[in-house]
Every structure is written in structure tokens, then in C-alpha cells.
Amino acid sequence: MIRRFGSDLASFKALNLKPGLNVLLADKSEGANDRQSRNGAGKTSFIELVHFLFGADVRKENIFRSEALAPWTFDVTVDIAGETVSAARSGTKPSRILVNGAVESWPIAPQFDQRAGLFELSNENWKANLGHLWFGLPISAGDEVERFQPSFRSLFSYFVRRQNGGGFQQPMQHSTMQQSWDQQVSICYLLGLDWSIPGRFQELRAQEKVAQELRKAARSGDLGRFFGKAADLRTRLTIAEAHAKRLRSQLETFEVVPEYKALEQEANEITREIDSLNVENVIDGNLLQQLRASLADEDAPDLGDVTKLYAEAGVVLPDMVRRRFDEVELFHRAIIENRRAHLNAEIASAEARVVERDQRISERDRRRRQIMGVLRSGGALEHYVSLREEAGRAEAEVEGLRQRLETAERIESTKAELDIKRANLTKALRDDIHERSDITREAILAFESLSESLYEKAGSLTISETGGGPQFEVHIDGQRSKGITNMQIFCFDLMLTEISLKNGRGPGFLIHDSHLFDGVDERQIAKALQLGAERAEAAGFQYIVTMNSDVLPREGFKPGFDIRAHVMDTKLTDATDTGGLFGLRFE
């Protein structure tokens, strides 16, 4: 419980609290309204003071960073782990908390300041200690903190709702900035259900969001061209792997020939020489054909035919003429013999040249085959380096395609896998609710009992499993009105306080701002205050309420209950500049 609020600001109105119900009453002057909270009586500022002293972030616009309040230190005396401890904080140094009392055994021990005679620790360590000592949260190093786990500040905010933060919009949400997963995790933790399941649901939602963005990107734009379809990438990968394998095989059998360029040049020269010799052989072959044809046509003339011709004509040749013919025949035969000898000599010469060339061609061809054998067995160093670079590029392409294929397959299969995960989580949640039916039963009956104390027809609390995690719903007839909604919050908070306290979790107090009772019928306010007092006394927690004096019910209470006995001695008013909680007005 909280025992006292104080400050070294002389005008601050110290607040002393008792066990059970405590009503901080404020007189509201005529014409004032609730939006004048900063320079009014200070009921809303009291809620901010509670959060300030229990670890809230202090942004630049926070009232405790204002010129009027920043220089001053505010303190609270509160029971922590069975010991009464005081803690102080100022707007000038909001990151440091001064504590006094039995604090040496805390999980994160404060450092003793000899000069101040007090213990000191950071605000983060202050919250970590409170989270462990009040709620049983583990003390974790910064890099060990789980995502989507309950936090002290979020749990604490269910016990001190802020009107400015939207804390009275609906029962399950203590501020408009609170996300759904945090609501589920916090409420499950306080009730005693498995809070890790809604945490895993949020992990799943984060994965689904990433998968959805990837699928969207894979279907359009440059990223779509990069990823492609898994089937297309699989085909490209198969071809690329085969190409890389061939290159690797060539590299494994490759032998570097030092004189590769010289041998390659010699082989080319031999080829050109052989080609030239073959051309010359073709020319000589044609010449041989012509010479042999000419040789066949070189026959001696037959002079007997001439003699026969003259005889048939009746001419008798004289002996002298016949001798001339014989001489001519001999002369012609001599010429033909000479011609045939010349042709035979030319033929022999051409044939000899062809034979010589054939021998040369055979010799050069043997050398060329020898060179080609060497070249085929290896290659030049430049060729090897080039081949190795090409193999490297092929391997890189294979690896890139493999990664792209894995990504594409993961994208295409993620939705099905996430659907299976969601189904498994939903089943795990259903099993947890079933296995812890005693917890859900207690919460349902507690809410029903509380609502029945306020209204003729009891309200209901429903705890169910959904595809998005646990769902908590409360219902009281007439819930469309603001007053009914506020009473839903009232019953939910009392139920949560009782059960969490029974589980050994919670600060041991519940604080409600006067805004909770806006729009609520006076009779329901009276019932709520009396119900809060009774439940606080029975369960052993402290119930603190801020309220305007003109809203405080005068009747509607059960016999024997005196609301005035629970009103705090310190009273606030907005009628004067010094009547508020801080004893001064500021902007």
C-alpha cells in the first residue's frame, strides 16, 4: 500500500493514506471545468504524480519538467516486498531515483550515496526492481529481453489508469497507444494464464506482415524481377549447375603448357605450308593429265596412205619421190620421238615433284599431329586463368540462384506454414484455457459478482480463443452509455486486482481517477465506492479514488457505511491559486 506522498516544495499538500478506501476530495468552484486540470485542484495531476514516482517516462511536455515543478523533488512512501520504502524523483534529474529503507536485498541493489545518506539507482533499475518484487517479472539483461513479454509499466497502468492517455475507453485497454498484443499479454499474465501464447501470436503477426510485404514485392517492380517464380528459378539453377560442373571438370583436367603460344603458332604455320603444298600438287596433277594426253596424240604420219592414194589415182610415183617420202617419214619419226622423250621427261619431273611434296606433307602432318596432341592435353596459362574466372562466375551464379530459389520457395510456402502455426497456436490457447479453467472460472464469477452488486442484472466476462489470440469481452446491459462503459472498467479493474493479488502479483493498490465516474448515476457511484471499500478490505488491497465534492454521493450507501470516514484529511480546491495539490498554478 501507499502510505504517503510528499515533496520539498513547500506549497505541496502532503497526502497521508490509510489501508482500504481513500477518497481524495476536491472542491470545484463554480464555472470551472475538467479541462483546467493543470491549474485546477489537481486530481488529474495526482494521477500523473503516481506515474511519475513509479517510473513513467518524463518527456519535455510533462508537468514535472515545467519551470514551476522541475526544481523540486517529490517522494512516496510505499510498501515493497513487506518493507516500507521511500522513493524520490525530480524533474531536473528524472533518470535517477533516490530510495531509503531495506533495499540492499533488491535484485538490482541501489548504490549508497554517502553525501546524501540515501541509496540511488537509475529509473530503469527502479522499474526492473518493482517489476520483479511486485509482479514477479524476471530481471533480464538488455540483450536477453524477450520480445512481446509483459512489462512493469504496462502492468502497472492497469492499476492506475490515466484519463489523459485514454485509459477509460474500454476495460482491456489502459491507453489508446497500447497495442492489442500488449493487452492480451498483460491480462493473461495478471490472471495467471499462459502469457507466452499471445506473445507468440504477435510474433506470428510480425512474420505474416513481412511475408505479405515480400509477396507483394515479389509480384511487382524490380524485386519481382529479381525473385521470380520458384519453378523458373529451379530450371535456371539446374542449367547453371550443369554449366559450372563442366567448367570444374575442365579445370580439374587442365594442364598448363608453357610454350602454348609458340606451339599454336607453329601448328598454324604447318597447316598453311601443307595447304600450299596441296595446292601445288593439284597444279602438277593437272599438268600431268595434260602431258599424258599430249603423249598419247604424238604418233608418226603413215606415208603409205599417201602412196596408195596416188596409185589409185593412176599416178606412178617415180623412185626419187618415193625416196623423198621415206626421208620425210624418217624425219617425222625423229621429231615425234624427240617430242615423246620431252613429254616423258616432263611427266617424270612432275611426278617426282608430287612424290616429294607428298613426303613433305606427311612429315609436316606428323609434326602437326604431335603439336595438336600437346595442345589438346593442356593450354596456355592465360586460358587457364580465364577458365578459372569463368568457373568462379558460374559458381557465384549458381549460389545466387540457389539463394533466390530458397527465398522464392520460402515466400511461396510461408503462407501455408504460417497458417499451420496460427492453427497450432489457436489449439495451444484453447488447451491452456481448458487446462486453467479454474482461473477463467474465478475471473468470470468475480466479474459477475461485482457487476451484480451494481446492477439488477449481472454482467458477464467472456474469455475465448480466436485466430488472433485470447479475447476478453465484458458485457453489462446498457453498455452504450458512457456510464455503463465506465462501470465495466470499474468491475474489470476490481476483478483484475483481486485475482492478480491472489496470484502474488500487483502493487497492492488500485487508483481510480474521478473521470471513471463521469456519466454514472449517483446511486451507482455510491454502490461502487462501497463495493470498492468492501472488496479492498476483504482482499487486503488499497483503493484510492479522486473525486469532486459535488459528485460525492450523500446517500445510496448501505446502513452503517460512512463515506466521510474514508475521505482523506487533505482536501483540494480550485477556488484559490494555492488550493491545488501543488499549491501553485502553472501552465
Secondary structure by P-SEA (a helix, b strand, c coil): cccccccccccbbbbbbbccbbbbbbbbccccccccccccccaaaaaaaaaaaacccccccccccccccccbbbbbbbbcccbbbbbbbbcccccbbbbbcccccccbbbbbcccccbbbbcaaaaaaaaaaaccccccccccccccccccaaaaaaaaccccccccccccccccccccaaaaaaaaaaaacccaaaaaaaaaaaaaaaaaaaaaaaaaccaaaaacccaaaaaaaaaaaaaaaaaaaaaaaacccccaaaaaaaaaaaaaaaaaaaaaaaaaaaaaaaaaaaaaaacccccaaaaaaaaaaacccccaaaaaaaaaaaaaaaaaaaaaaaaaaaaaaaaaaaaaaaaaaaaaaaaaaaaaaaaaaacccaaaaaaaaaaaaaaaaaaaaaaaaaaaaaaaaaaaaaaaaaaaaaaaaaaaaaaaaaaaaaaaaaaaaaaaaaccccccbbbbbbccccbbbbbbccccccaaaaaaaaaaaaaaaaaaaaaacccccbbbbcccccccccaaaaaaaaaaaaaaaaaabbbbbbbbbcccccccccccccccccccccbbbbcccccccccccccc
